[in-house]
């Protein structure tokens, strides 16, 4: 067999072998659990539904190896290796068109080098190791295949089947990841410049038909949804839900920021800096040589690939419009994979040209080959070391630990993708704990308990419906109700909450879990060590586990042990805004305001859009006496989320304690305007009016607070004070007596008792 035939096979085998060695052995964090579950049970994953990948995943679940999760992870490995193979074939053809002077041996050598550089680039390597990443490896394979067959058609226009096959692959690509449509403008431009005769009515209709044939995999969504599988995201069984699902209606608009030239400039610079970091500076320089060589040799092929680079890179980022320094940026980087591969094709042209220039300088040419081989080897070594997840079962262990926490027939309200999706995998695929009920904050992953239209409601409407269902479950289910820390139900009014292992419990009555039960539970958990995990989702879960363990130790009186674990959680979650924000809150509650401020600033830096992080930082700053900074971050919290009444209330409270009554009243009224049921805010408005001797207004405010929460002692106390000023001793006595009943151990209880005695005379 010729070397020319063996080379792509060798590339496939080496990439596939390395990927399998580094792949997750089971379910990973993030969306992987959802994707695996959808494949195994033939369910409907999150929009746009990924029907092609789901069906391919189902086929891989039939492999007689390891766990179901690992089998679907293998799908990512397989298409990652196929993508590298296809990039090799595409590069050979593209560079041949870019410059016909490069020798065939140099052509294949340069194509092999960039195929390996791409296959073992950090971002692509990372995607090839878990089930969710397989969507992107399949996308890369299909993209390379489409471009290859378009170029093949231009090379031999008589074979029109190539263009029709490319059209079919485009349809398949749309049934996998819709961003593949971005390659179409450049390919149409190339066809128009080279073979515009293809644009006949007949050929256009046939091509469109093949696109539709490939995209017909979307029919899977309504057909399968009619069977009501356990995972039925969006319930796309009718036309309205189907269109909403494939168009990602529930995710809202793509751009979350205002467009500006300054932001576009930062995004473009950020993209090219990231590109260089992924492909290494040497390939970036060789790419520039390839760009020049391509422009000089064939402007048609140059503009095709250069426009592809711009559309798949800076233009796509412009559409998404993220802040380069925001927490969105790491997730946007996944979508730069196609642009990276296009630039590497230019790098191959540069490598080939360099070898041609050195063809009469054997030793220098050999040295260059060795140098590039060493660079590739070093790149493989460092990225394998960084992304080797072969022993990482963090998500699986965390999910099992949560299920261990729950009593028989328990009900769990879950949030956080890295928690919810492993739970979906464990309960729907491995059939662990069939007795428990799990609901998610979005109402799509488990049962659609909030209704099909839930995803399309406003955030406020969603909150109302979610909390109503949660409270009914607490009051009427007769079962133990739990929720995960960070769940959107954690601020439900009138519900008693307590910590139990990795979860929180919710009840109408106060719950106390003895130290023996807590210790037994923590000892029963599968250990999640504090080692530096490679995967960001595993780091997040390990940091969560450590943080909650620290909380348990601190609550049982082991302050030193708790502090040690809090610090460990901070190291594990150094790049995790949720962890840093919670550490800020934890240190604040312990009266350690400087560590709280440190973590608060980190949380705000990592997530500049978090009103909660700004509010918690402001609380710590205020306690540390840094009032001006506190006011600044309270204002930021309010500006980020005008409906975030907690921040307005805290601002009002700070100003009230400083004696700035006008500002206190202003912010308390803002809190009430955003949330008319904010009973604590009425205490501030009432207190300001009381201080100004406007007793009728004070009485109205305190009554409102009492009516909203009859069990709120402060409302009773303040009502008693107003009634005393008005000379209504009978009402004062009633309210102050109720205050003592609700708060018998209050610091001023002895004083109030004496007052009540005097009122009884």
C-alpha positions in Angstrom: 0.0 0.0 0.0 1.3 3.4 -0.9 2.5 5.9 1.7 0.0 8.4 0.2 -2.8 6.0 1.3 -1.3 5.1 4.6 -0.6 8.6 5.8 -4.3 9.6 6.4 -4.9 6.3 8.1 -1.9 6.9 10.3 -3.2 10.4 11.2 -6.6 9.0 12.1 -5.2 6.2 14.3 -2.8 8.3 16.2 -5.4 11.0 16.9 -8.1 8.5 17.8 -5.7 6.5 20.1 -4.6 9.6 22.0 -8.1 10.9 22.4 -9.3 7.6 23.8 -6.4 7.5 26.2 -7.4 10.9 27.5 -11.2 10.7 27.3 -13.5 10.9 30.3 -14.2 7.4 31.6 -17.8 8.3 32.5 -20.1 11.3 32.4 -18.4 14.7 32.5 -19.7 18.0 33.8 -21.5 20.6 31.7 -23.9 19.4 29.1 -22.4 16.0 28.6 -24.8 14.1 30.9 -27.7 15.6 28.9 -26.2 14.6 25.5 -25.4 11.1 26.7 -28.9 10.6 28.2 -30.6 11.9 25.0 -28.6 9.5 22.9 -29.3 6.5 25.1 -33.1 7.0 25.6 -33.5 8.8 22.2 -34.6 12.0 24.0 -34.6 15.6 23.0 -31.7 17.7 24.2 -31.5 21.5 24.5 -32.1 23.7 21.5 -31.7 23.2 18.6 -32.0 19.5 19.5 -28.9 18.0 17.7 -30.9 15.2 16.0 -28.0 13.9 13.9 -25.6 13.7 16.8 -28.3 12.1 19.1 -28.9 9.3 16.5 -25.2 8.7 16.0 -24.8 8.7 19.8 -27.5 6.0 20.0 -25.5 3.8 17.6 -22.4 4.2 19.7 -24.3 3.2 22.9 -24.5 -0.3 21.3 -20.7 -0.8 21.4 -19.8 -3.6 23.8 -17.3 -1.6 25.9 -17.4 0.1 29.3 -20.2 2.3 30.4 -22.9 4.0 28.3 -21.3 7.4 29.1 -17.9 6.3 27.8 -19.4 4.9 24.6 -20.8 8.3 23.7 -17.5 9.9 24.7 -16.0 7.6 22.1 -18.2 9.3 19.5 -16.4 12.6 20.2 -13.0 10.8 19.9 -14.0 9.1 16.6 -15.2 12.3 14.9 -12.2 14.2 16.3 -9.9 11.8 14.5 -12.0 11.8 11.4 -11.9 15.7 11.4 -8.1 15.6 11.5 -8.0 13.1 8.7 -10.4 15.2 6.6 -8.4 18.4 7.3 -5.4 16.6 5.9 -7.2 15.8 2.7 -8.7 19.3 2.4 -5.3 20.9 3.1 -3.6 18.9 0.3 -6.3 20.0 -2.2 -6.5 23.6 -1.0 -2.7 24.2 -1.0 -2.4 22.6 -4.4 -4.9 25.2 -5.6 -3.2 28.0 -3.7 0.1 27.3 -5.3 0.9 24.6 -7.9 4.7 24.9 -7.5 4.9 22.9 -4.2 6.1 19.3 -4.6 3.6 16.6 -3.7 5.8 15.2 -1.0 6.1 18.7 0.6 2.4 19.1 0.2 1.5 16.0 2.1 4.1 16.7 4.8 2.8 20.2 5.4 -0.8 18.9 5.4 0.2 16.2 8.0 1.8 18.8 10.2 -1.2 21.1 10.3 -3.6 18.2 10.7 -1.7 17.1 13.8 -1.3 20.7 15.0 -5.1 21.1 14.7 -6.0 17.7 16.2 -3.8 18.4 19.3 -4.6 22.1 19.7 -5.9 22.8 23.2 -9.5 23.7 22.3 -10.0 20.9 19.8 -8.3 18.3 22.0 -10.5 19.3 24.9 -13.7 18.8 22.8 -12.6 15.4 21.5 -12.7 13.9 25.0 -16.4 14.2 26.1 -19.8 13.6 24.7 -20.8 17.3 24.4 -17.6 18.1 22.6 -18.5 15.5 20.0 -21.0 18.0 18.5 -18.1 20.2 17.7 -15.8 17.5 16.4 -18.6 16.2 14.1 -19.2 19.8 13.0 -15.5 20.2 12.1 -15.5 16.9 10.2 -18.6 17.9 8.2 -17.3 21.4 7.5 -14.0 20.1 6.2 -15.8 17.5 4.1 -18.1 20.2 2.5 -15.2 22.5 1.6 -13.3 19.5 0.2 -16.0 18.4 -2.1 -16.6 22.0 -3.3 -12.9 22.3 -4.2 -13.0 18.9 -5.7 -15.9 19.9 -8.0 -14.0 23.1 -9.1 -11.0 20.9 -9.9 -13.2 18.6 -12.0 -16.4 20.5 -12.9 -17.7 17.6 -15.0 -18.4 15.6 -11.8 -21.5 17.4 -10.5 -22.1 14.7 -7.9 -19.4 16.4 -5.8 -21.4 19.6 -5.4 -24.6 17.7 -4.7 -22.9 15.6 -2.1 -21.5 18.8 -0.5 -25.1 20.1 -0.4 -26.2 17.0 1.3 -23.4 17.3 3.9 -24.4 20.9 4.5 -27.9 19.7 5.3 -26.4 17.1 7.7 -24.3 19.8 9.2 -27.4 22.0 9.9 -29.0 19.0 11.6 -25.9 18.9 13.9 -24.8 22.5 14.6 -26.4 25.4 12.7 -23.2 27.6 12.7 -22.0 25.5 9.8 -24.1 27.8 7.6 -21.4 30.4 8.0 -19.2 28.7 5.5 -21.8 29.0 2.7 -21.1 32.7 1.6 -17.4 32.0 1.0 -18.1 28.8 -0.9 -20.8 30.4 -3.1 -18.3 33.3 -3.8 -15.7 30.7 -4.9 -18.2 28.9 -7.1 -19.3 32.2 -8.6 -15.7 33.2 -9.4 -14.7 29.8 -10.8 -17.7 27.8 -12.0 -20.6 30.1 -12.2 -22.2 27.8 -14.8 -23.3 25.7 -11.8 -25.9 28.3 -10.9 -28.6 27.1 -13.2 -32.2 26.7 -12.0 -32.0 22.9 -12.2 -28.6 22.6 -10.3 -29.8 25.1 -7.7 -33.0 23.2 -7.1 -31.2 19.9 -7.0 -28.7 21.3 -4.5 -31.4 22.8 -2.4 -33.2 19.4 -2.4 -30.0 17.7 -1.1 -29.7 20.3 1.6 -33.2 19.6 2.7 -32.7 15.9 2.5 -29.7 16.1 5.0 -31.6 18.5 7.2 -34.6 16.2 7.3 -33.0 14.6 10.4 -34.9 17.4 12.2 -38.1 15.3 11.7 -36.7 13.2 14.5 -37.6 15.9 17.0 -41.4 16.0 16.7 -41.7 12.3 15.9 -39.7 11.3 19.0 -41.3 14.0 21.2 -44.8 12.5 20.5 -43.6 9.4 22.4 -42.9 11.7 25.5 -39.4 10.4 26.3 -38.1 11.2 29.8 -35.9 13.9 28.4 -38.1 16.0 26.1 -36.7 19.5 26.2 -39.1 22.0 24.5 -41.7 19.3 23.8 -41.3 19.9 20.1 -44.2 17.7 19.1 -46.3 20.5 17.6 -45.3 23.0 14.9 -45.0 26.0 17.4 -42.8 24.2 19.8 -40.8 22.6 17.0 -40.0 26.0 15.4 -39.2 27.5 18.8 -36.8 24.7 19.6 -34.8 24.7 16.4 -34.6 28.5 16.4 -33.5 28.6 20.1 -36.3 30.9 21.0 -35.9 30.3 24.7 -32.3 31.6 24.7 -33.3 35.1 23.6 -31.2 37.4 21.5 -27.6 36.4 20.5 -25.9 39.7 21.5 -26.0 40.6 25.1 -24.0 43.8 24.8 -24.3 47.1 23.1 -22.2 47.3 19.9 -19.3 49.7 19.8 -16.1 50.2 17.8 -14.1 49.9 20.9 -15.7 46.5 21.8 -15.3 45.3 18.2 -11.6 46.2 18.3 -11.1 44.3 21.6 -13.0 41.3 20.3 -10.9 41.2 17.1 -7.6 41.5 19.0 -8.9 39.0 21.5 -9.6 36.5 18.7 -6.3 36.8 17.0 -4.4 36.6 20.3 -6.3 33.4 21.1 -5.7 32.0 17.7 -1.9 32.4 18.1 -2.0 30.8 21.5 -3.9 27.8 20.2 -1.8 27.1 17.0 1.5 28.3 18.5 3.5 31.4 17.3 5.6 29.4 14.8 2.4 28.2 12.9 1.1 31.8 13.1 4.2 33.1 11.3 4.1 30.3 8.7 0.4 31.2 8.3 1.2 34.7 7.4 3.7 33.4 4.8 0.9 31.2 3.5 -1.5 34.1 3.3 1.0 36.1 1.2 1.8 33.1 -1.0 -1.9 32.4 -1.6 -2.7 36.0 -2.5 0.2 36.1 -4.9 -0.6 32.8 -6.6 -4.4 32.6 -6.9 -6.6 35.5 -5.6 -9.8 33.4 -6.0 -8.8 30.7 -3.6 -7.2 33.4 -1.4 -10.4 35.4 -1.0 -12.3 32.2 -0.4 -10.2 31.1 2.5 -9.5 34.6 3.8 -13.2 35.4 3.9 -13.8 32.0 5.6 -11.3 33.0 8.3 -12.9 36.4 8.8 -16.5 35.1 8.9 -15.8 32.1 11.1 -13.6 34.2 13.4 -14.1 38.0 14.0 -17.5 38.2 12.3 -19.0 35.4 14.3 -17.7 36.9 17.5 -19.1 40.2 16.4 -22.5 38.6 16.1 -22.3 37.0 19.5 -20.8 40.3 20.8 -19.2 39.1 24.1 -17.0 41.1 26.4 -13.5 39.6 25.9 -12.8 39.7 29.6 -16.2 38.3 30.7 -17.1 34.8 31.9 -18.8 34.3 28.5 -15.5 34.3 26.6 -14.3 30.8 27.5 -17.6 29.3 26.1 -17.3 31.5 22.9 -13.9 30.1 22.2 -15.3 26.7 21.3 -16.9 28.3 18.2 -13.5 29.5 17.0 -12.4 26.0 16.1 -13.4 26.3 12.4 -11.5 29.6 12.1 -8.4 28.1 13.6 -8.5 25.2 11.1 -8.8 27.7 8.2 -5.8 29.6 9.3 -3.8 26.4 9.6 -4.5 25.7 5.9 -2.6 29.0 5.3 0.1 27.7 7.6 0.4 24.6 5.5 0.8 26.7 2.4 3.6 28.6 4.2 5.3 25.3 5.3 5.1 23.9 1.8 6.6 27.1 0.3 9.4 27.1 2.9 10.3 23.5 2.1 10.3 24.3 -1.6 12.6 27.3 -1.0 15.0 24.9 1.0 14.8 22.0 -1.5 18.5 22.4 -2.4 19.5 22.8 1.2 19.1 19.3 2.5 20.5 19.9 6.0 18.4 23.0 6.7 15.3 21.3 5.3 15.9 18.3 7.5 16.5 20.5 10.5 13.2 22.3 9.8 11.4 19.0 9.7 12.9 17.9 13.0 12.1 21.3 14.5 8.4 21.1 13.5 8.2 17.5 14.7 9.6 18.5 18.1 7.1 21.4 18.3 4.3 19.0 17.4 5.5 16.5 20.0 5.8 19.2 22.7 2.4 20.5 21.9 0.9 17.0 22.1 2.8 16.4 25.4 1.6 19.6 27.1 -2.0 19.4 25.9 -2.2 15.7 26.9 -0.9 16.6 30.3 -3.4 19.4 30.6 -6.5 17.7 29.2 -6.0 14.1 30.2 -9.3 13.3 31.9 -8.9 9.5 31.9 -9.3 9.2 35.7 -11.8 12.1 36.2 -15.1 10.8 37.6 -15.9 13.9 39.5 -19.3 14.6 37.9 -20.4 11.0 38.4 -19.3 11.0 42.1 -21.0 14.3 42.8 -24.3 13.1 41.3 -24.1 9.8 43.3 -23.4 11.8 46.5 -26.5 14.0 45.9 -28.7 10.9 45.5 -27.2 9.4 48.6 -28.3 12.5 50.5 -32.0 12.1 49.7 -34.5 10.1 51.8 -36.7 7.6 50.1 -39.2 9.2 47.7 -37.5 12.6 48.2 -38.1 15.6 45.9 -35.2 17.6 44.6 -35.2 21.0 42.9 -31.9 21.2 41.0 -29.9 23.9 39.3 -26.4 24.1 37.7 -25.8 22.2 34.5 -22.9 20.3 36.0 -25.3 19.0 38.7 -28.5 18.5 36.8 -27.1 16.7 33.8 -25.1 14.0 35.7 -28.3 13.5 37.7 -30.3 13.0 34.5 -27.7 10.4 33.4 -27.8 8.6 36.7 -31.6 8.4 37.0 -32.5 8.0 33.3 -29.7 5.9 32.0 -28.2 4.0 34.9 -31.6 3.9 36.7 -30.2 4.9 40.1 -32.8 5.9 42.7 -36.0 5.5 40.7 -37.9 6.5 43.8 -36.9 10.1 43.9 -38.4 13.0 41.9 -36.1 15.6 40.4 -37.2 19.0 39.0 -34.9 21.5 37.4 -35.1 25.3 37.4 -35.9 25.4 33.7 -38.7 22.8 33.7 -37.3 21.0 30.6 -34.8 18.5 31.7 -36.9 16.3 33.9 -40.7 16.8 34.1 -42.3 19.9 32.5 -43.9 20.9 35.8 -43.9 24.6 35.0 -45.7 24.2 31.7 -44.5 24.2 28.0 -44.4 28.0 27.7 -42.2 28.4 30.8 -39.0 29.1 28.9 -40.6 31.9 26.9 -41.9 33.8 30.0 -40.1 36.8 31.5 -37.7 36.1 34.2 -40.1 37.5 36.8 -43.0 35.4 35.5 -40.7 32.3 35.7 -39.7 33.1 39.2 -43.3 33.4 40.4 -44.4 30.2 38.7 -41.3 28.3 40.0 -41.7 29.5 43.6 -45.5 28.7 43.6 -44.8 25.1 42.5 -41.9 24.8 45.0 -44.1 26.0 47.9 -46.8 23.6 47.0 -44.3 20.7 47.0 -43.1 21.8 50.5 -46.6 22.2 51.8 -48.6 19.4 50.1 -46.3 16.6 48.9 -45.8 15.0 52.3 -42.2 14.1 51.2 -38.8 15.5 52.1 -38.0 18.4 49.8 -34.5 19.3 48.8 -32.8 21.9 46.6 -29.2 22.3 45.4 -27.3 25.4 46.6 -27.7 28.2 44.2 -31.1 27.0 43.0 -33.6 29.8 42.1 -35.9 28.5 44.8 -33.5 29.2 47.7 -35.1 32.6 48.5 -38.6 31.4 48.9 -40.5 33.3 51.6 -42.0 31.4 54.5 -40.0 28.2 54.0 -37.6 26.9 56.7 -34.3 25.8 55.2 -31.4 23.7 56.5 -28.1 22.3 55.3 -27.8 18.6 54.8 -24.6 17.4 53.1 -24.5 18.7 49.5 -28.1 19.8 49.6 -30.4 22.1 51.4 -33.8 20.9 52.8 -37.0 22.9 52.8 -39.9 22.5 55.2 -42.8 24.4 56.8 -41.1 23.7 60.2 -37.6 24.3 61.4 -35.4 21.3 60.8 -32.3 20.4 62.8 -30.0 17.6 61.7 -27.9 16.1 64.4 -24.1 16.0 64.1 -24.1 12.2 63.9 -26.4 12.2 60.8 -24.3 14.9 59.1 -21.0 13.2 59.9 -22.3 9.8 58.7 -23.5 11.4 55.5 -20.2 13.1 54.7 -18.3 9.9 55.5 -20.6 7.9 53.1 -19.8 10.2 50.2 -17.5 9.2 47.3 -14.5 11.3 47.9 -13.8 14.2 45.6 -10.2 15.3 46.3 -8.8 18.7 46.1 -6.4 18.0 43.3 -6.1 20.5 40.4 -8.7 19.2 38.0 -8.0 19.8 34.3 -11.7 20.2 33.3 -13.4 23.5 34.3 -16.6 21.7 35.2 -14.8 19.2 37.4 -13.0 22.0 39.1 -16.3 23.7 39.7 -17.8 20.6 41.3 -14.7 19.9 43.3 -14.8 23.5 44.6 -18.5 23.2 45.4 -17.9 19.9 47.3 -15.1 21.5 49.3 -17.0 24.7 49.9 -20.1 22.8 51.3 -17.8 20.6 53.4 -16.2 23.8 54.8 -19.7 25.1 55.6 -20.5 21.9 57.5 -17.3 22.0 59.5 -17.8 25.7 60.4 -21.4 25.0 61.5 -20.4 22.1 63.7 -17.9 24.3 65.5 -14.7 23.3 63.7 -13.7 26.8 62.7 -10.1 26.0 61.8 -11.1 23.0 59.7 -13.8 25.1 58.0 -11.3 27.9 57.2 -8.8 25.4 55.8 -11.6 24.0 53.5 -12.8 27.5 52.5 -9.3 28.4 51.4 -9.0 25.1 49.5 -12.3 25.9 47.8 -11.0 29.3 46.9 -7.9 27.7 45.2 -10.0 25.1 43.3 -12.5 27.8 42.3 -10.0 30.5 41.6 -11.7 31.1 38.1 -15.2 30.3 39.3 -17.4 33.4 40.0 -20.1 31.3 41.9 -17.5 29.9 44.3 -15.9 33.3 44.9 -19.2 35.0 45.5 -20.2 32.3 48.0 -16.9 32.6 49.8 -17.5 36.3 50.0 -20.9 35.6 51.7 -19.4 32.9 54.0 -16.5 35.1 55.2 -19.0 37.9 55.7 -21.2 35.7 58.0 -18.0 34.7 59.9 -17.2 38.4 60.5 -14.0 38.1 58.4 -14.6 41.2 56.2 -11.2 41.5 54.5 -11.3 37.9 53.1 -14.9 38.6 52.1 -13.9 41.7 50.3 -11.0 39.9 48.5 -13.4 37.1 47.3 -16.0 39.7 46.4 -13.7 41.6 44.2 -12.7 38.3 42.5 -16.4 37.4 41.9 -17.1 40.8 40.3 -14.0 40.5 38.2 -14.9 37.1 37.0 -18.6 38.0 36.4 -19.0 41.7 35.7 -22.8 41.2 35.1 -23.6 39.6 38.5 -25.8 41.9 40.5 -25.6 39.4 43.4 -21.8 39.5 43.5 -21.8 43.3 43.5 -24.4 43.3 46.3 -22.4 40.8 48.5 -19.2 42.8 47.9 -21.0 46.0 48.9 -22.2 44.3 52.2 -18.7 43.4 53.1 -17.3 46.8 52.2 -20.0 48.5 54.3 -19.1 46.3 57.3 -15.4 47.1 56.9 -16.3 50.9 57.0 -15.6 51.5 53.3 -18.9 53.2 52.8 -18.2 55.0 49.6 -17.1 51.9 47.8 -20.1 50.0 49.2 -22.4 52.6 47.8 -20.7 52.3 44.4 -21.2 48.6 44.3 -24.8 48.8 45.5 -25.4 51.2 42.6 -23.7 48.8 40.2 -25.9 45.9 41.5 -29.0 48.0 40.9 -27.9 49.1 37.4 -27.1 45.6 36.4 -30.5 44.3 37.5 -33.1 47.1 38.0 -35.4 44.4 39.5 -32.8 43.3 42.1 -34.6 44.9 45.1 -32.2 43.3 47.6 -29.4 45.7 46.5 -31.7 48.7 46.8 -32.8 47.5 50.3 -29.2 47.1 51.5 -28.3 50.5 50.1 -31.3 52.0 52.0 -30.3 50.1 55.2 -26.7 51.4 54.9 -27.9 55.0 54.5 -30.4 54.7 57.3 -27.7 53.5 59.8 -25.6 56.5 58.7 -28.5 58.8 59.5 -29.0 59.8 55.8 -32.8 59.6 55.9 -33.5 61.1 52.5 -31.3 58.6 50.7 -32.6 55.8 52.8 -36.2 56.6 51.9 -35.3 56.9 48.2 -33.7 53.5 48.0 -36.3 51.8 50.2 -39.0 53.1 47.9 -37.0 51.7 44.9 -36.9 48.3 46.5 -40.6 48.4 47.1 -41.3 49.6 43.5 -39.3 46.6 42.2 -40.9 44.2 44.7 -44.1 45.4 46.4 -43.9 42.4 48.7 -40.5 43.3 50.2 -41.7 43.5 53.8 -38.3 44.5 55.2 -38.2 47.6 53.0 -41.4 48.9 54.6 -39.6 48.9 57.9 -37.1 51.5 56.6 -39.7 53.7 55.0 -41.8 53.5 58.2 -38.7 54.2 60.4 -37.8 57.3 58.3 -41.4 58.6 58.6 -41.4 57.8 62.4 -38.2 59.8 62.8 -39.8 62.7 61.0 -42.9 62.4 63.3 -45.1 61.5 60.4 -46.9 58.8 62.4 -49.7 58.1 60.0 -47.3 57.3 57.2 -45.2 55.3 59.6 -48.2 53.3 60.7 -49.2 52.5 57.1 -45.7 51.3 56.3 -45.4 49.1 59.4 -48.9 47.6 58.9 -47.9 46.7 55.3 -44.8 44.9 56.6 -46.9 43.1 59.2 -49.6 42.1 56.7 -47.0 40.8 54.2 -45.3 38.7 56.9 -47.3 38.4 60.2 -44.4 36.4 61.7 -41.9 39.3 61.2 -41.1 40.5 64.8 -39.6 43.8 63.7 -42.9 44.9 62.2 -44.7 44.2 65.5 -42.1 46.1 67.5 -42.3 49.2 65.3 -46.1 49.1 65.3 -46.0 49.1 69.1 -43.7 52.1 69.1 -46.0 54.1 66.8 -49.1 53.2 68.8 -47.4 54.4 71.9 -46.7 57.7 70.3 -50.3 58.0 69.2 -51.5 57.2 72.7 -53.2 53.9 71.6 -51.9 51.8 74.5 -54.2 48.9 73.8 -52.9 48.4 70.3 -49.4 49.0 71.5 -49.8 46.3 74.1 -51.1 43.8 71.5 -48.3 44.4 69.0 -45.5 44.3 71.6 -46.9 41.2 73.2 -46.9 39.5 69.8 -43.3 40.8 69.3 -42.2 39.0 72.5 -44.0 35.8 71.4 -42.3 35.8 68.0 -38.9 36.8 69.5 -38.8 35.7 73.1 -35.0 35.9 73.4 -34.6 39.4 71.9 -32.0 41.6 73.4 -34.6 44.1 74.5 -37.1 41.5 75.8 -36.7 42.5 79.5 -37.2 46.1 78.7 -40.4 45.3 76.7 -41.8 43.1 79.5 -41.4 46.0 81.9 -43.1 48.3 79.5 -46.0 45.9 79.1 -46.4 45.7 82.9 -46.7 49.5 83.0 -49.3 49.4 80.2 -51.3 46.9 82.1 -51.7 49.1 85.2 
